[in-house]
Amino acid sequence: FGERLYLFGERAVPALVEHLDHEHAFLRRNAVVALERIGGRTALEALTAALGRTRDPVQWCRLALALGRRRYVPALDPLLAQLGSEREPWRLAVLLYALGALGEPRAAATVARR
């Protein structure tokens, strides 16, 4: 699903954004993959928003990593906010990786302190 839908580019973004909250995990998770590949402000804003509301741990992981890999600086504050309240070791590792991938000085300072 997500591996091919990205070929439609920005035209696919509205439909993919709707699937970020779909009841089926497969569709939620693959919407993240496609939106990351498409990129662009609208897609990355949607990924950032979904990071704060998803309860699916796999989708959450994909969201955080996608934002880091895309070096989407507007996601810095939401990622830092989650880092401040997170206690699960695996989630901390994902957040630290995503923050490091952003390449922002403020993120780097936070990662170095952890």
N, C-alpha and C positions, 0 to 999 in steps of 0.2 A: 504494500500500500504506500508507505512513505518513501520507499526507494524509487518509485516511478512518478509519484504525483508531483514531486519537485520540478519535473520537466516542464510543467505548465507555468512555472515561474510565479510572478506576483498575482496572476489571475487566480491561482489556487489558494492564496492566503486566506480569504474570508471563509471558505469551506473548511480549511484546515484548522483555523482558529476555533470554529464551532466544535470540532472534534477533540479539542484539548480537554473538554469536560464531558466527553461521551461516557456512557455507562460501561462500555466494554474497554477493558484495559488495553487490548491490542490496538484499537483505534486511537486511544489517548496517547499511547507511547509512540506510535508511528507518526502521529501528527507532529510530535516534537522533532522527530528525525527530518521530516520533510520541511518544516519551518526553518530548522537550522540550516539546511542545505540551500533554501531559497534566500535566507537572510533578508536584509532590508529593515528599515525602521519599524514598519507595521508588524512584521513577523517577530522581530526581537522584542518589541514592546509586549506582544501577546505572550511570549515565552516568559518574560519577566513577571508579568501579572500572574500567570499560572503557577509560578514557583511558590508564591505565597498562599495559594489556596488548595493545591493538590494534596490528597491524602495517600496517594499511590507512591510507595517508596521507589519503585523503578522509574516511574515518570519523573519524580522529583530529582532523582539522580541524573537522568537524561537532561532535564531542564538546566540544572546547575552546570553540568559539564558543557552543554551547548552554549550557554551564555559566556562561559570562560573561553572556550575554543574560538568563538566569534569575536572575542575581545570587545564585548559590548559594555562599554564603560557606564552607561546609565544603570546597569544591573549591579554596580558596585555597592551602593547603599543597601539594597535588599539582601544581597549576599552577606554583607557585613552584619546586618541586623540578625540574620539567621545564625551566623557564626557566634554572635554574642549570647544566644540563648540555647544553643545546641549542646547536648551532652552525649549523644550516641557517637561512639568512636568512628564508625564507618561514615556517618554523615559529616562529621568533622573533617575526615580525610577528603571527602568529595568537595566540601566547601573550600578547604585550603588549596586543593588542586585548582579549582575553578578561579579562585582569587589570584593565585599565582599566574594562571594562564592569561588573566586580564592584562598583566604587564603594567599596571598603574602603580605609581609610587606609594600612594596611600594603601593600596592592597598589599604591596610588598612589605611595608612596615608592619602591618597587622599580621601577616603570615610569619614574619621573622620573630615577632613577639610570642607567637604560639609555640 
